[in-house]
Amino acid sequence: MSSEHALPAFAGIVVAAGKGLRVGGDTPKQFRQWRGRSLLWHSVQTLRGAGADPLVIVIADGAQADAEAALDGCTGYRFVTGGATRQDSVRAGLEALAGHKPELVLIHDAARPDLPLPVIERLIGALDKHAGAIPTLPVVDSLAVDDGGVMAGKADREVLRRVQTPQAFRFADILSAHRAWQDQTTAGDDAQVLAASGGSVALVDGDERLKKITFAEDFLQDTNTLPAFRVGQGFDVHRLVEGEELWLCGIKLEHTHGLAGHSDADVALHAITDAVLGAVGEGDIGTHFPPSDPKWKGARSGQFLEHAVKLAAKAGYSLGNIDLTIICEAPKIGPHRPAMRAEVARLTGLAEQAVSIKATTTEKLGFTGRGEGIAAQAIVSVFAKGSSS
């Protein structure tokens, strides 16, 4: 997803009210650790990073303390108590969102922790023509009909698909369908509820990475060949000139001089952007936003960083932390550090505690010491599939 084509606004529901005990033990699987974080944490972070707002997490009665512990560091969500069945739980989540009147909603299982952003793009794109959309995969094995342990026939795998989540819907349609559901049986998923009410459900390409964690061995098996942990570093310099605006970390500072550049010349965000791109092997900021392109003239550097974060997500990584150092004699960075930290956290989807912003001088030495420019260097850690930071 490019920075020029943001997704439409959508709400999110993460269903995490089940017992999930087939994995063994007494802890529901959505709260168990997978690659250093809970399954629930991964699902929530990905949806939030994609723009889900508001986001509702449906949990079992009495499970809030466990859910809060599993979501350590996550923000921007609210809990809703679920029901006896998954369908009841989804209905509770939809009703909780009704007052917000979102146009679109994604409903996702917490037990599918690895959610590629391209799947979300395909789902939401399909809602232009359909009331619902689901990610599917082809069936590759032969299928047989079981009649008491004896093969009674075969099923045509060519017309069958494996269904995954998240499932995407026009909010008004899926809410109306759940409210109208009269069948005494439990629906297999929300697409079935919508189809029963006459809604059209599009099939889009799913992803093998969306595998549902179901059994104990699923926590041990991982076909991902990406390194679990990577680090990137970025460095940038811009000249200080009179008459220019001074932007650092997305915050405009009042100063006698500003930074010169093709964009807003935010040297701090440029360094962080290069660090993110470097961590996932995606070149540098000039590769994606060349200064020779007039459309980036005066552009805000925040969009460059957001683009880099999305590229990291597409590569299978989420950010762990950012450590930034701004090098200058003036202005003083200290008074602006809280606002800078908050803005960088907002742009990257990290908690503020995972963003460090420091400043230093060069003791009057060099171009920064003479007040001719400002430099910044950043180190960023990324973790495969949103692993522990």
N, C-alpha and C positions, 0 to 999 in steps of 0.2 A: 504494500500500500504506500503510495507516494505521499509526501507532505502536501502536495497540491490537490489531492483528492481524498479528503477526510470522509470517514463514514458518517452517514446520517445519525442523528441522535437516537439512542435506543436504551431501554431499561433492561435489567438483567435479574434473573432468578437463579440461584444455585440451590438445588435440592440436596439437603444434608440431614434429613430427618430419619433415615433408615438405621437399622441396627447393624447391618453389614458384618455379621459374625461368621460368615463362611470363610473368612480369612483366618479364623481361629482367635482365641483369646477373648477377653471381655470388653476390649475397647472397640467401639464402632470404627470401621475402616476409614471413614472420612477424616477421623482425627489422628490416624496413625501416620508415622513418618515415612516419607518416600523422597529420596534424594535430599535429605536434610530438613525437609519441611513437611507439614501435613498435606494430605491430598486436598483438603479444603483450601488451604493457603494457596496452593498452585492455581486452582480453578478461579478463586476470587481475584488474585493478582492479575491473571491474564485478562479476565473480563473487564476489570477496572482499567487496565492498561489500554484496552481496545476502546474504552470510552463509555462503558455501561454506567448510566446515571439516571435515575437512582438504581441501587443494587440491593436486592433483598436476599437474605440467606434463610432458608426454611430449616428449622431444627426441631428436634423432638422436645417435648415438654421436659423441663429440668436439665437440659443439656447446655444451657448458655455458658456456664463456667468452663466446660470442656471446649466449647466452640471458641470462646474468647482466647483461651490458651493456645488453641490450634492456629488462630489467626494473628498471632503475635506480629506486630508491625504493619498489619493491613489497616487501611482506613477507607471511609466512604461507603459503608454498608450499614444495614440495620437487620435485626433478627425478627423473624416471625415464627410462631409456633405452628408446627405442622399437624397433620391428622393421622388417622389409622392407616391410610394407604398413600402411595405416592400421588395418586390423583387428588386425594384430599389435601395433601401438602401443597401441590402446585396451585390448587384453587385458593388456598390461604395466601400464597404468595401473590397471586393475581389480584385478589381482593385488596391486599395491602398496597398495591400499586395503583389501584383504580382512581384514587384521589389525585394522583399526579398526571393522569390522562396521557401516558406516553403513546406515541404513534406505533412504535415497534418494541418487541420484547424478545429476548433470548432466554431460553430455559435450558439449564445445563445440570448434569449430574456431577456432584463433587468427586465421584469415583473415577472421573476421566480427567486426570491432572494435567495432561500435556495437550494443550489446545492451540493449534497453529492459527495465526491470524488470517492467513488466506482462506481458511474454512469460514471464518466469520464474515469475511468480505463476500464470499460466494453466497452465503445464506441471506445476507441483507440485500444483496443485489437481486436475488430471486423474488423478493417481496414487492418489487415494482409491478409484477404481473400476477402474483399469487398471494393468497391469504396466509400461507405457511410454507416453510421450506425445511428440509431435513437433510443432513449429510449421510450419504450411504456409500457402501463398498460392495463390489461384486462378490458373489459366492464362488469360491474357486474349487471346493471339494464336491465330489458327487454326493447326492442326497438320496436317502431312502426313507420310505414310510414304515414306521415301526408298528406292527400289529401283534402286540403281546410277545415281543421278542423275535418275531418272524418278519422278514421283509415282505411287505404286501404290495409294494410298488415303488416308483421313484418319483421325485419331484424335479421339475425343470429348473435347473439352476440359472438358466439364461434369463429368466424373468424375475428371479428373486434377488433381493438386496439385503445386506446387513445394515441395520439402522443405528446411527450414533447420535450423540448430543454434542453441542447444543442444538436445539430446534428453535427456529425463528418464526415469529408470527406477527401479523398485524394485531396490535393489542386488543382492540375492540372485538375482533373476530374470535380470538381464542378465549377471551373472558366470556363472551356470549355463549360460546360452545360449551364451556365448562358449566356454566349456569344452567344450560338446557339439557345436560347429559341425564338421560333417564334409564340407561341400561343398568341392570342389576349387577353385571359383571364389572370387574376392574379393567379399565383400558390399559393396553400395553404401553402406550406412551401418549403424549399430548397431540401428536399428529393424528392418531386414531380418533381422538375426541373431536378435533376440528373436521376431519373427513366425515364423521357421523352427522355433523350438522350441515354438510354440503359444501364445506370449504375446500378449495383447491390447494393441494400440497405438492410443491415442487421438489424434485430430487436433485441434489447437487453433489459433487464429488466430496467424499469424506477424506479421511487420512488415517493411515495405520497407526500414527502416533496417538490417535484418540482412543486407544484401547482402554476398555474399562477394567479397573483393578477389581478382581472378584475373589481370587483365592490367595492363600499365603504365598505360593510360589510366584505370584505376580509381583510381589514386592521385591523379589530377588532377581527376576528376569528383566533384562533391559537391553533391547537391541540397538539402543542409541550408541553410535560410534563417536559422537562428539566428545572432546575432552570435557570433563565435568566442571572444570574451573579454568578460566583464562583471565589475562590481565592486559590492559592497553594503556598506553601513555600518550599524552598530547602536549604540544608546546606551541605557543603562538606569540607574536609580537606585533604591535601596531604603534605608529608614530602619534605623538601628542601634538596637535596643532590648534592654534587659536581659531575660535569661531565654529568649531565642531561640537556636536553633542557627545557627552561621555556616558556610555552604557557599559555596565559591568554586571554580569550574571543576570541580565534581563532587567536591571534596575537603572533608571536614569539618575545620575549624580550631578549636582551643581558644582561646577568647577570652571576655572579660567580657561582651560583647554579641554579639547575632546579628542577622541581617537579617529584617525583617518582610515578609510577603507572603502571597498566597493559596497559592502552591506553596512549595517550599523556599527561594524568594527568592534563588536563585543569580544574582546580578546579572551575573556574568561570562558564564555560559552563556546568559543571556537576551540579552545584547548580541550574542554570536556568532550565536545563533539568528536574531535580527532581521536581522543582516547577510547571512546565507545566504538568508533569505526575500526580502530586498530585492533581492539580486543577480538572482533569477529572477522577480521581480515577483509574489510570492505573499503579499503583505500583511505582517502582523506577527504576533508571538507571540500577541497578544490575539485575533486573528482565528481562530486554530486552537485555542487553549487559553484561552477566555475566563474571567476570574476569577469571573464570575457562576455558572459551572458547578461545583457542589459536588464532582464527581468528580476535579477537579484540586487539591482541598484537600490541601496537604502533598506534592504530587507531586514526584518528583525531576526536575530540569530537564534531566537527560541525555536523557530520552525526548523532550523538546521538540526538542533539537538533532538527535537521530537522525531524527526525523520531517522536519525541515527538509532534511537531507541527502538523504533519500529523495525528497522533492518536487523537489529540484534535479535528481536523477538522472532522474526521470520527465520533467522538462522538457528533458532532453538535455544536462545539464551535470554536470561533476564538479568538486569543489573543487580549487583550486590551492594556496592558502595562507591562513593566518589570522594576523592581527596584532591582538593584544588589549592594551589598556592598562587597568589597574585603578587607580582614583584613591581613595586613602584615607590617613589619618594612621597608622592602626593597624588590624589587626596588620601586622607585617612580612611582605611577600609573598615575599621572597627565599628563605628556607629551604624554602618549599613549592613553589617554581616547578617543579622537576623533576617532582614528582608531578602537579602541575596540567597540565603540558605533556603528560605521558604519557596522562593521562585524556582530555584534549581530542583527542589523536591517536587514541585508541581509539574514541571516540564518533563521529568523523568519517571514520575510515578513512585518514587522512593519515599520512605519516611524521612523526616528531617534529620533523625538521628543517624541516618546512613549517608548524610552529606556533610562533609567537612570543608570549610572555607577558611583559609589562612592568608596572611599577608606578611610580607617582609620587605626590607629595603636592601640595597647593595652598598650601604655605607658611603653614599655619594660617588661610587665608582661606576664606570660604564655609562651607557646611554640611559639606563633607568635612573642611575644616580644623578645624572645631569638634567633629569626631567624631560628628556627628549621622547620618551615612549614608555609604554607599559608592557610587561611580559606576563605570561601565565603558563603554568604547567599543571597537568592533571594526571592522575592515575585512577583508573576505573577497573573494578573487578566485575566479571560476569560469570553466571553459573548456568550450566546446561539445564534446560527445562525448569528454570526458576528455582534452582537448588539453593541451599542455605547460604546466607550472606554472613 
